[in-house]
Amino acid sequence: MSTILLKGGHLIDPARAFDAPADLVLRDGHVLEIAAPGAAQTTADETLDVKGLVVAPGFIDIHVHLREPGQTHKETIATGTAAAAAGGFTSVCAMPNTRPINDSPALTRWMQDKERGAVVNVFPIAAATLGSQGEKLSNYRELKKAGAVALSDDGNAIMDDNVMREALAHAARIGLTLIQHAEDKNISGGNPINEGVMSFKLGLRGQPAASEWLVVERDIRLASQEGAHLHIAHVSTAKSLELVRLGRAKHVNVTTEVTPHHFLFTEESCSTYDTRYKMNPPLRSEADRKALVAALIDGTIDAIATDHAPHALFEKEVEFDKAAFGITGLEIAVAAAVTTLHHTGKVPLKRIVELFSTNPAKIVGLNGRGTLAEGSVADITIFDPKERWTYDVTKTRSRSRNCPYDGMQFFGKARATIVGGNIVFNEL
């Protein structure tokens, strides 16, 4: 493998509290040398001029739906990871709601096979219960051996208290994070929109915020009792954030993520029945959106994850209440964060890198990633925080186009993505 010199960039590595101009040398899939600008001692086979750009540890999306196996009309591992690379992600964690459900070591290994054509690292998240039915635990030990990095019944909260307690206890013993999609469907009804003024105006049944936060409240209590690591997926309500803060004050190991669409949009976006804005959890109120942004700033939220959920056009171009939940987002997540959080002066770029790399690596235990320390894996994200650009969904690398970002202008664009020392996306 060749030796690559990244020359002239601004290196940001929150894991080492490093935020300064530096040159970086990569060899044999790892970081070989970090040097002051122009002072690298290693002779390189290839030099990339990254002047004016941020060089960061590879970004990790811990919540992605790659749809393969079983739903390749929406996405494949190859197309989904190509979109991830274009968005600056070097790793994605694939949720288990494939067909069949990924609750077996065999399927976990299959998803990681080179024949799938992945462009970036794929780390499967396996089902916490068999068939994601919330009844009987899957084999956590064997799933971890097969490469699963976390457990989740994403899309189906584990509602039985005893099953959830057992899942948390067993996950803690095995050393895996349990990720919960916090939604009590007895309360939410699987309804298509947030319960509030907008749902009333549109004549649609809504999902009360309590359908989320009541599950969060219970799960934090159970995680405290079992000493487990609980991760709340795509948090969307202010009340849930309050409960996370209270849990941490009591030393509960609870982390959480937010999606770009939840800190960009509100339920008002649904006013014209545009199904591109239909997702689960639904877009909430402006007060909730502001609470999410505040939590990104103060550290309550640990990570930004896309919940990339591709769908075919025929699944979205129907009546609002019949349309599938979810939107794509791998190609705009970094830009959404830079635009909303950094260009408004709310957070430094170090915090952006922390949300996309340092913390996600910790949440799912990706040792050797989320940092650029010498000897770490050469997964690198290079982006221009100042570049202004317009998203064109017709140029997406994803197989699906169900997103509301088409035509939106952003600041911040991935310029190159390096995975294991190999350049997999390059717009330098």
C-alpha positions as CSV (number, residue, x, y, z in Angstrom):
1,M,0.0,0.0,0.0
2,S,1.3,3.5,-0.9
3,T,2.3,6.2,1.6
4,I,0.1,9.3,1.4
5,L,0.9,12.7,2.7
6,L,-1.9,15.1,3.5
7,K,-0.2,18.4,3.3
8,G,-1.3,21.9,4.4
9,G,-4.6,21.0,6.2
10,H,-6.0,22.0,9.5
11,L,-6.1,18.8,11.7
12,I,-8.9,18.5,14.2
13,D,-8.9,15.6,16.6
14,P,-11.0,16.1,19.7
15,A,-9.9,12.8,21.1
16,R,-6.4,14.2,21.5
17,A,-7.5,17.8,22.0
18,F,-5.7,18.7,18.8
19,D,-6.9,21.6,16.7
20,A,-4.1,23.1,14.6
21,P,-2.4,23.1,11.2
22,A,-0.5,19.9,10.6
23,D,0.6,17.4,8.0
24,L,-0.5,13.8,8.2
25,V,1.2,10.7,6.8
26,L,-0.7,7.5,6.1
27,R,0.8,4.1,5.4
28,D,-0.5,0.5,5.3
29,G,-4.0,1.6,6.4
30,H,-2.9,3.5,9.5
31,V,-1.7,6.9,10.6
32,L,2.1,6.8,10.5
33,E,3.1,10.4,11.4
34,I,1.7,13.7,12.5
35,A,4.0,16.6,11.8
36,A,4.1,20.4,11.9
37,P,3.4,21.9,8.4
38,G,6.2,21.0,6.0
39,A,8.1,19.0,8.6
40,A,7.0,15.4,7.8
41,Q,10.0,13.0,8.0
42,T,8.5,10.3,5.8
43,T,8.8,10.1,2.1
44,A,5.4,9.8,0.5
45,D,4.4,8.1,-2.7
46,E,1.4,10.5,-3.1
47,T,0.8,14.0,-1.8
48,L,-2.6,15.5,-1.4
49,D,-2.8,19.3,-1.1
50,V,-5.5,19.9,1.5
51,K,-4.6,23.6,2.2
52,G,-7.6,25.5,3.6
53,L,-9.4,22.2,4.4
54,V,-10.2,20.4,7.7
55,V,-8.6,17.0,8.1
56,A,-10.6,15.0,10.7
57,P,-10.9,11.4,11.9
58,G,-13.3,9.5,9.7
59,F,-17.0,10.4,10.3
60,I,-19.2,7.6,11.5
61,D,-22.9,7.4,11.0
62,I,-24.4,5.1,13.7
63,H,-27.9,5.0,12.2
64,V,-28.3,4.0,8.6
65,H,-30.7,1.7,6.7
66,L,-29.0,0.0,3.8
67,R,-32.0,-2.1,2.9
68,E,-30.0,-5.1,1.8
69,P,-30.9,-7.9,1.9
70,G,-34.5,-7.9,0.9
71,Q,-35.3,-4.4,-0.2
72,T,-32.7,-3.6,-2.9
73,H,-35.3,-1.6,-4.9
74,K,-34.7,1.1,-2.3
75,E,-31.0,0.8,-1.7
76,T,-28.1,-1.6,-1.7
77,I,-25.0,-1.8,0.5
78,A,-23.0,-0.6,-2.6
79,T,-25.2,2.4,-3.4
80,G,-25.8,3.4,0.2
81,T,-22.1,3.3,1.1
82,A,-21.3,5.3,-2.1
83,A,-23.6,8.0,-0.8
84,A,-21.9,7.8,2.6
85,A,-18.5,8.3,1.1
86,A,-19.7,11.4,-0.9
87,G,-21.1,12.8,2.4
88,G,-17.7,12.3,4.1
89,F,-18.6,9.2,6.1
90,T,-15.9,6.5,6.4
91,S,-18.1,4.1,8.4
92,V,-21.8,3.4,8.7
93,C,-23.7,1.3,11.2
94,A,-26.4,-0.6,9.5
95,M,-29.7,-1.1,11.3
96,P,-31.2,-4.6,11.4
97,N,-34.6,-4.0,9.8
98,T,-33.7,-5.9,6.6
99,R,-35.6,-8.7,5.1
100,P,-35.0,-11.0,6.8
101,I,-34.3,-9.2,10.1
102,N,-30.6,-9.3,10.9
103,D,-30.8,-11.3,14.1
104,S,-28.3,-14.0,13.1
105,P,-24.5,-14.2,13.0
106,A,-24.7,-15.5,9.5
107,L,-26.5,-12.5,8.2
108,T,-24.3,-10.2,10.2
109,R,-21.2,-11.7,8.4
110,W,-23.0,-11.6,5.0
111,M,-23.5,-7.9,5.3
112,Q,-19.8,-7.4,5.8
113,D,-18.7,-9.6,2.9
114,K,-16.6,-7.9,0.2
115,E,-19.0,-9.2,-2.4
116,R,-21.5,-6.6,-1.2
117,G,-19.4,-3.9,-2.8
118,A,-19.2,-1.6,0.2
119,V,-17.3,1.6,-0.4
120,V,-16.9,2.4,3.3
121,N,-16.8,0.3,6.4
122,V,-20.1,-1.4,7.3
123,F,-20.7,-2.2,10.9
124,P,-23.9,-4.1,11.5
125,I,-26.2,-3.4,14.4
126,A,-28.0,-6.6,15.1
127,A,-31.6,-7.1,16.3
128,A,-31.9,-7.2,20.1
129,T,-34.7,-9.7,19.9
130,L,-35.5,-12.4,17.5
131,G,-37.3,-11.0,14.5
132,S,-37.3,-7.7,16.4
133,Q,-40.5,-9.0,17.9
134,G,-39.6,-7.8,21.4
135,E,-40.1,-11.3,23.0
136,K,-37.0,-13.5,23.0
137,L,-33.4,-12.2,23.0
138,S,-31.1,-12.9,20.1
139,N,-27.7,-14.5,20.7
140,Y,-25.7,-11.4,21.7
141,R,-22.4,-13.2,22.3
142,E,-22.4,-14.9,18.8
143,L,-23.6,-11.7,17.1
144,K,-20.7,-9.8,18.6
145,K,-18.3,-12.4,17.4
146,A,-19.7,-12.1,13.9
147,G,-19.1,-8.3,13.9
148,A,-22.2,-6.7,15.4
149,V,-21.2,-3.4,17.2
150,A,-24.5,-2.7,18.9
151,L,-28.1,-4.1,19.4
152,S,-31.4,-2.6,18.4
153,D,-34.9,-3.4,17.4
154,D,-35.0,-0.1,15.5
155,G,-38.5,0.8,14.5
156,N,-39.9,-1.3,17.2
157,A,-39.3,-0.3,20.8
158,I,-38.8,-3.2,23.3
159,M,-42.0,-2.5,25.3
160,D,-42.1,-5.4,27.7
161,D,-40.3,-4.2,30.9
162,N,-38.9,-7.6,31.7
163,V,-37.6,-8.2,28.2
164,M,-36.0,-4.7,28.1
165,R,-34.4,-5.3,31.5
166,E,-33.0,-8.6,30.4
167,A,-31.7,-7.1,27.1
168,L,-29.9,-4.3,29.0
169,A,-28.4,-6.7,31.5
170,H,-27.2,-9.2,28.8
171,A,-25.9,-6.4,26.6
172,A,-23.9,-5.0,29.6
173,R,-22.4,-8.4,30.3
174,I,-21.4,-8.9,26.6
175,G,-20.1,-5.3,26.3
176,L,-22.5,-4.0,23.6
177,T,-24.6,-0.8,23.5
178,L,-28.4,-1.2,23.4
179,I,-30.0,1.3,21.0
180,Q,-33.7,2.1,21.6
181,H,-36.2,3.5,19.1
182,A,-38.2,5.2,21.8
183,E,-41.8,5.0,20.7
184,D,-44.8,3.5,22.5
185,K,-47.0,2.6,19.6
186,N,-50.0,2.2,21.9
187,I,-49.7,6.0,22.4
188,S,-48.3,7.1,19.0
189,G,-50.7,4.9,17.0
190,G,-48.1,4.9,14.3
191,N,-49.6,8.2,13.2
192,P,-48.0,10.1,10.4
193,I,-47.3,13.5,12.1
194,N,-46.6,15.2,15.4
195,E,-49.7,15.8,17.5
196,G,-50.3,19.5,17.7
197,V,-51.8,22.5,15.8
198,M,-50.5,21.3,12.4
199,S,-52.0,17.8,12.8
200,F,-55.3,19.4,13.6
201,K,-55.1,21.8,10.6
202,L,-54.3,18.9,8.3
203,G,-57.0,16.6,9.7
204,L,-54.4,13.9,10.5
205,R,-54.0,11.9,13.7
206,G,-50.8,12.9,15.5
207,Q,-48.1,11.3,17.6
208,P,-48.0,12.8,21.1
209,A,-44.5,13.7,22.4
210,A,-45.3,11.4,25.4
211,S,-45.1,8.4,23.1
212,E,-41.3,9.1,23.0
213,W,-40.4,10.5,26.4
214,L,-42.3,7.9,28.4
215,V,-40.2,5.2,26.9
216,V,-37.0,7.2,27.4
217,E,-38.0,7.7,31.1
218,R,-38.5,4.0,31.6
219,D,-35.4,2.9,29.8
220,I,-33.1,5.3,31.7
221,R,-34.5,3.8,34.9
222,L,-33.9,0.2,33.7
223,A,-30.4,1.1,32.4
224,S,-29.5,2.5,35.8
225,Q,-30.6,-0.7,37.5
226,E,-28.7,-2.9,35.2
227,G,-25.6,-0.8,34.7
228,A,-26.0,-0.9,30.9
229,H,-25.1,1.5,28.2
230,L,-28.4,2.8,26.7
231,H,-28.4,4.8,23.5
232,I,-31.5,6.8,22.5
233,A,-31.9,6.9,18.8
234,H,-33.1,10.0,16.9
235,V,-34.3,12.0,20.0
236,S,-36.9,14.5,18.9
237,T,-38.6,16.1,22.0
238,A,-37.5,18.6,24.6
239,K,-38.9,16.4,27.4
240,S,-36.7,13.5,26.3
241,L,-33.6,15.7,26.6
242,E,-34.6,16.8,30.1
243,L,-34.8,13.1,31.1
244,V,-31.4,12.4,29.6
245,R,-29.9,15.2,31.6
246,L,-31.5,13.9,34.8
247,G,-30.2,10.4,34.1
248,R,-26.7,11.6,33.6
249,A,-26.9,13.6,36.8
250,K,-27.5,10.2,38.5
251,H,-24.6,8.7,36.6
252,V,-26.6,6.6,34.2
253,N,-24.7,5.6,31.1
254,V,-27.1,7.1,28.6
255,T,-26.2,8.6,25.2
256,T,-28.3,10.0,22.4
257,E,-28.3,11.1,18.8
258,V,-30.2,13.6,16.7
259,T,-30.9,13.6,13.0
260,P,-30.2,16.6,10.7
261,H,-33.9,16.8,9.7
262,H,-35.0,17.2,13.3
263,F,-32.8,20.2,14.0
264,L,-33.4,21.7,10.5
265,F,-37.2,21.3,10.1
266,T,-40.5,21.4,12.1
267,E,-44.0,20.1,11.7
268,E,-44.7,23.3,9.7
269,S,-42.9,21.7,6.8
270,C,-45.8,19.2,6.5
271,S,-48.3,21.9,5.9
272,T,-48.7,21.0,2.2
273,Y,-48.8,17.2,2.8
274,D,-45.3,16.9,1.3
275,T,-44.4,13.3,2.0
276,R,-40.7,14.1,1.8
277,Y,-41.2,15.5,5.3
278,K,-42.8,12.4,6.7
279,M,-40.5,10.5,9.0
280,N,-40.5,8.7,12.4
281,P,-40.2,10.2,14.9
282,P,-42.1,13.0,13.2
283,L,-40.9,16.5,12.8
284,R,-41.9,18.2,16.1
285,S,-42.6,21.8,17.2
286,E,-40.3,24.8,16.9
287,A,-39.8,24.6,20.7
288,D,-38.6,21.1,20.3
289,R,-36.3,22.0,17.4
290,K,-34.7,24.8,19.4
291,A,-34.2,22.4,22.4
292,L,-32.4,20.0,20.1
293,V,-30.1,22.7,18.9
294,A,-29.4,23.8,22.4
295,A,-28.6,20.2,23.4
296,L,-26.2,19.9,20.5
297,I,-24.4,23.0,21.8
298,D,-24.4,22.1,25.5
299,G,-23.3,18.4,25.0
300,T,-26.6,16.7,26.0
301,I,-26.7,15.2,22.5
302,D,-23.7,13.0,21.8
303,A,-23.9,12.4,18.1
304,I,-25.5,13.4,14.8
305,A,-26.8,10.4,12.8
306,T,-28.7,10.5,9.6
307,D,-31.3,7.7,10.0
308,H,-30.8,7.4,6.3
309,A,-34.0,5.7,5.2
310,P,-34.3,5.3,1.4
311,H,-37.6,4.5,-0.3
312,A,-38.7,4.1,-3.8
313,L,-40.8,6.9,-5.3
314,F,-44.0,4.7,-5.4
315,E,-43.7,4.4,-1.6
316,K,-43.6,8.1,-1.1
317,E,-45.7,9.6,-3.9
318,V,-49.0,8.6,-2.3
319,E,-51.4,10.2,0.3
320,F,-49.5,11.5,3.3
321,D,-51.0,9.1,5.8
322,K,-50.2,6.1,3.5
323,A,-46.6,7.1,2.6
324,A,-43.6,5.3,4.0
325,F,-41.7,7.0,6.9
326,G,-38.2,8.2,6.3
327,I,-35.8,10.3,4.2
328,T,-32.3,10.0,2.9
329,G,-29.6,12.1,4.3
330,L,-26.0,10.7,4.0
331,E,-24.9,13.3,1.5
332,I,-26.0,16.4,3.4
333,A,-25.6,15.7,7.1
334,V,-22.2,17.3,7.5
335,A,-23.3,20.4,5.5
336,A,-26.5,20.6,7.6
337,A,-24.5,20.6,10.8
338,V,-21.9,23.1,9.6
339,T,-24.5,25.4,8.3
340,T,-26.8,25.3,11.3
341,L,-24.3,25.0,14.1
342,H,-21.0,26.4,13.0
343,H,-21.9,29.2,10.5
344,T,-24.3,30.6,13.0
345,G,-21.5,30.9,15.5
346,K,-23.0,28.4,17.9
347,V,-20.2,25.8,18.0
348,P,-16.6,25.5,16.9
349,L,-15.6,23.0,14.2
350,K,-14.1,20.8,17.0
351,R,-17.6,20.2,18.2
352,I,-18.8,19.2,14.7
353,V,-16.0,16.6,14.5
354,E,-16.8,15.3,18.0
355,L,-20.5,14.8,17.0
356,F,-19.6,13.0,13.8
357,S,-16.5,11.0,14.8
358,T,-15.2,11.0,18.3
359,N,-18.4,10.3,20.1
360,P,-20.0,7.9,17.6
361,A,-16.8,5.8,17.8
362,K,-17.1,5.6,21.6
363,I,-20.9,4.9,21.5
364,V,-20.5,1.7,19.4
365,G,-17.0,0.8,20.6
366,L,-15.0,1.3,17.4
367,N,-11.5,1.1,18.9
368,G,-8.8,2.7,16.7
369,R,-11.3,5.0,15.0
370,G,-12.6,8.4,15.9
371,T,-9.1,9.6,16.3
372,L,-6.0,10.5,14.3
373,A,-3.5,9.3,16.8
374,E,-0.4,7.6,15.4
375,G,-1.2,4.0,14.8
376,S,-4.9,4.6,14.5
377,V,-6.9,3.4,11.4
378,A,-6.4,5.7,8.4
379,D,-10.1,6.6,8.1
380,I,-10.0,10.3,7.2
381,T,-12.7,12.9,6.4
382,I,-11.5,16.0,4.6
383,F,-14.0,18.8,4.3
384,D,-14.3,22.5,3.4
385,P,-16.3,24.3,6.1
386,K,-16.5,27.5,4.0
387,E,-17.7,26.1,0.7
388,R,-21.2,27.1,-0.3
389,W,-23.0,24.7,-2.5
390,T,-26.5,23.6,-3.6
391,Y,-27.7,20.0,-3.1
392,D,-29.0,18.4,-6.3
393,V,-30.8,15.2,-5.6
394,T,-30.6,14.1,-9.3
395,K,-26.9,13.6,-8.7
396,T,-27.3,11.4,-5.6
397,R,-25.3,8.2,-5.3
398,S,-28.2,6.7,-3.4
399,R,-30.7,4.5,-5.2
400,S,-33.5,6.6,-3.7
401,R,-34.4,10.3,-3.9
402,N,-36.8,10.7,-1.1
403,C,-35.4,13.8,0.6
404,P,-36.5,17.4,1.1
405,Y,-33.0,18.9,0.6
406,D,-33.1,19.3,-3.2
407,G,-32.2,22.8,-4.1
408,M,-31.2,23.8,-0.6
409,Q,-28.0,25.8,-0.1
410,F,-25.5,24.8,2.5
411,F,-22.1,25.7,3.9
412,G,-19.6,22.8,4.4
413,K,-18.8,20.1,1.9
414,A,-16.9,16.8,2.0
415,R,-13.9,17.0,-0.4
416,A,-12.3,13.7,0.1
417,T,-13.0,10.5,2.1
418,I,-10.2,8.0,2.9
419,V,-11.0,4.5,4.2
420,G,-8.2,2.4,5.6
421,G,-5.7,4.5,3.7
422,N,-7.6,4.2,0.3
423,I,-9.2,7.3,-1.3
424,V,-12.8,6.3,-1.9
425,F,-14.2,9.8,-2.7
426,N,-12.1,12.7,-4.1
427,E,-13.1,16.2,-5.1
428,L,-9.9,17.9,-4.2
